[in-house]
Amino acid sequence: MLDQTDITMNHGPWGTLPEDLLDRVVARLPIHTLFQLRSINKKLNSIIYSDGFVKLYTENWMEMQPWFLLTTVGNMVCTFNLALNKWHNIPLPIVAPRMRVVAASSSLLCFGDQIGECSVLSVCNPLIKSVRDLPPMLHVRLIHKLAILADTGSKSYKIMVAGEDGYPPDDPYVYKLSTEVYDSTTRQWTMTGNPLPDAKFGSDPGVWCNGLYYCITEMPYGVVVYDPDQGVWSDAKAEMPKFLATPSLVQCQGRLLMVGKVLSRATTLATTESIRIWELKHATMEWIEVQKLPGRLYTAFLEPLAPSTPIVGVGLGDLVCFTTHLSPHAIVHNLATTSWHRLPTNSLFPSDRNFHMLGFAFEPRLDLYA
């Protein structure tokens, strides 16, 4: 393994290598090593941001496994590298106050404010420090749902935002939801169809699955779908499991899954009976139970938590990862082998993480710009 303190690009064998050969050597380093080394060497840092190197690195690491990403308030995100079984910190650019990561796709993160009024979003690829402030949204000022979808082939992305014009001046219970979409190829927002007028969007960030965006609604729980090609929303009309609490949608290789708690009874004094995973069968629009968290993991991980504690779920290939803001642990279920295991304790993540914590799949790519 390379000793970071001994590496200099201007002395010894590194300094005598032709630039194209140096690019090829550096391009074979794992990305976590690459970004550890760039912080101690200016020459390596300049190499990383060249167009030729980005193309070469992308060709070498085309099949790089996504990481499990957690984000909360603050100027960093924490990612779990499954190949190394290790957590990494990724510093974030400084953005406007109250802005935080609210959506992710591939290596792009979208910043916004879902607590107060927000008219401008930012997008960044934190690995290459590519940042863009988007033009103001046309109408939305209170964001209910936001999703970004990156196209790694065309190196473009779209952002869908559903929300309100602002705080209603008279009756806070009277509001009108609208939807608009930003296209990075035109760098413009356009209006599209309205969401369901009575949708009560929950805290789950939603997922893209087979070209459609799915998200949880509350009071009562349900699922609504956004079709970006048609620009319309519809009710999935899928009956939710009984005594369900704090559900989170997960996408695994084209399968729409849901992680959630099952309560002992539907009352305010209910306790959490179990954590389960369901899959939506589109032919019948039924949620079919796939797995139940084993008792030993449930007792150690989730039994002490309140029924209202939200679950953060993420799909990575055949893996379903989930955690909560009140635990430093994360549980992983392998759909292919039906096995369960715990990830190492996340000692890097800030101790003040709160219920605004979100989880996403993150692809460590250098070739996708904001």
Number of C-alpha atoms within 10 A of each C-alpha: 3 8 7 13 8 7 14 17 16 13 9 10 9 15 12 11 14 9 12 10 11 17 20 14 12 18 22 13 14 13 18 15 12 16 17 11 19 16 10 14 15 13 12 19 16 11 18 21 14 11 12 12 21 19 13 16 23 16 11 14 16 9 9 14 16 22 24 23 22 25 23 22 18 17 15 20 21 22 24 21 18 14 10 8 9 13 20 17 15 15 14 19 14 12 15 13 9 14 22 25 26 24 24 27 21 21 24 26 22 24 22 24 20 21 12 13 16 19 18 18 21 19 22 23 24 22 20 20 15 15 20 14 14 17 14 14 19 16 18 22 22 21 23 21 20 22 22 23 20 19 12 15 7 9 13 16 20 18 19 22 23 23 23 19 18 18 15 12 8 7 8 8 8 9 16 15 21 21 26 21 22 20 15 16 11 8 10 14 21 12 16 18 17 18 21 16 10 10 18 15 21 19 23 22 24 26 28 20 16 11 13 13 19 25 23 24 20 14 9 9 17 21 20 20 21 23 14 16 8 9 16 15 20 14 15 15 13 16 13 18 17 10 15 20 21 20 27 25 26 32 25 16 13 12 16 21 25 23 28 22 27 22 19 15 14 13 9 8 9 15 18 21 16 18 23 18 22 21 20 19 14 12 6 9 14 16 19 15 15 15 16 15 18 13 12 8 15 17 12 10 19 22 16 11 14 12 21 13 15 24 27 28 31 30 26 21 16 16 21 23 25 23 23 23 20 20 14 18 17 18 19 20 21 15 15 9 9 11 12 16 12 14 18 14 13 17 12 13 19 16 11 11 18 14 16 17 21 26 28 28 24 23 18 23 23 22 19 23 20 23
